[in-house]
Amino acid sequence: MATEKTVKIRFSDDCGGVASENEARLFEPFFTTKPHGVGTGLGLCVAERITEEMGACIRFDNQPGHGITFTLEFPVVGRC
């Protein structure tokens, strides 16, 4: 997407980020670090699939101990 026009949306938090050993599993279905019965572990998996179906991508910049930023990058395909 580097040469085409894109729209980027970033979501950040400062709640400690994700443990580095969990980064590779963030978009894995049913992966969660929450206690049993809290959440389903589907949020990021579903977000990634929807984003990709729209021709976009989702990335993250994780700073363990500080926070994480997710970036959704959508191609500009025309006017609304």
C-alpha positions as CSV (number, residue, x, y, z in Angstrom):
1,M,0.0,0.0,0.0
2,A,3.0,2.3,0.1
3,T,2.4,4.0,-3.3
4,E,-1.4,4.3,-3.2
5,K,-3.4,6.8,-1.1
6,T,-4.5,5.5,2.2
7,V,-6.4,6.4,5.3
8,K,-5.0,5.4,8.6
9,I,-6.8,5.0,11.9
10,R,-4.8,4.5,15.0
11,F,-6.0,3.2,18.4
12,S,-3.7,3.4,21.3
13,D,-3.7,2.7,25.0
14,D,-1.2,3.1,27.8
15,C,-2.2,0.1,29.9
16,G,1.0,-1.9,29.7
17,G,0.8,-3.3,26.2
18,V,1.0,-7.1,25.5
19,A,3.7,-9.4,26.8
20,S,6.2,-9.9,23.9
21,E,5.7,-13.7,24.0
22,N,2.0,-13.2,23.1
23,E,2.5,-10.9,20.1
24,A,2.6,-13.7,17.5
25,R,-0.8,-14.9,18.8
26,L,-2.7,-11.6,19.0
27,F,-4.9,-12.3,15.9
28,E,-5.3,-16.1,16.6
29,P,-8.9,-17.1,17.1
30,F,-9.9,-17.8,20.8
31,F,-6.5,-16.5,22.1
32,T,-7.0,-14.5,25.3
33,T,-5.0,-13.6,28.3
34,K,-8.1,-12.9,30.3
35,P,-9.4,-15.3,32.9
36,H,-11.8,-18.2,31.9
37,G,-15.3,-16.9,31.2
38,V,-14.1,-13.3,30.5
39,G,-14.1,-12.5,26.8
40,T,-13.9,-14.9,23.9
41,G,-10.6,-14.1,22.3
42,L,-12.3,-13.3,19.0
43,G,-12.2,-9.5,18.8
44,L,-8.8,-9.1,17.1
45,C,-9.3,-12.1,14.9
46,V,-12.6,-10.8,13.6
47,A,-11.2,-7.3,13.2
48,E,-8.3,-8.6,11.1
49,R,-10.6,-10.6,8.9
50,I,-13.0,-7.8,8.3
51,T,-10.2,-5.4,7.6
52,E,-8.6,-7.7,5.1
53,E,-11.9,-8.3,3.4
54,M,-12.1,-4.5,2.9
55,G,-8.7,-4.6,1.2
56,A,-7.0,-3.0,4.2
57,C,-4.5,-4.1,6.8
58,I,-4.2,-4.0,10.5
59,R,-0.8,-3.7,12.3
60,F,0.3,-3.1,15.8
61,D,3.2,-1.4,17.6
62,N,3.6,-3.0,21.0
63,Q,5.7,-1.5,23.8
64,P,5.5,-4.1,26.6
65,G,5.1,-2.3,30.0
66,H,3.9,0.9,28.3
67,G,1.1,0.4,25.7
68,I,0.1,-0.8,22.3
69,T,-1.1,1.0,19.1
70,F,-3.1,-0.7,16.4
71,T,-3.1,0.9,13.0
72,L,-5.8,0.2,10.4
73,E,-4.8,1.2,6.9
74,F,-7.5,1.5,4.2
75,P,-6.9,2.2,0.5
76,V,-8.7,5.3,-0.8
77,V,-10.9,3.9,-3.6
78,G,-13.1,6.9,-4.4
79,R,-15.4,9.5,-2.9
80,C,-18.5,8.8,-0.7
